[in-house]
């Protein structure tokens, strides 16, 4: 049986990956020299930075410490991941501010520097999630029992809301009601929204 704690972390990762996909689609719009949805971009950067900082990264940092005690050889990769937590926080906050400032300008196109930073943020995030999913979480499952993981004394509660949090629900509604997850630029739409599973008009949901 998988530990409840790891199930929660995996669920967070699934949600982050869906939001990153929508973020990447907005960055593609900017790369096409069109104006992306800056309000949505600001909300995406905010959630992808703030929610992990409130719960997810704090729990992972504790798990990584426990894993390093069991397997000292994992110390190097865990230190890299902890540093990536810090970089995600710094870049995300900076990009949220940039998106809000651009949104306040009239039809402002995203400048090359901001677009490059946003792409670097997304690439870092994708790589970070992949490393945790495929290298670190399996190590945790084989090194620590489900009972040990679920009985850890955490600095934050498992009851902390994730999908039910007001912040996520607001972002979900913004994406679902505006069908923003389908936008690709150049008048094109994706086949489906990775978050709310919306489809282009005329294409039924399977």
Secondary structure by P-SEA (a helix, b strand, c coil): cccaaaaaaaaaaaaaaaaaaaaaaaaaaaaaccccaaaaaaaaaaaacccccccaaaaaaaaaaaaaaacccaaaaaaaaaaaaaaaaaaaaaaaaaaaaaaacccccccaaaaaaaaaaaaaaaaaaaaaacccaaaaaacccaaaaaaccccccccccccccaaaaaaaaaaaaacccccccccccccccccccccccccccc
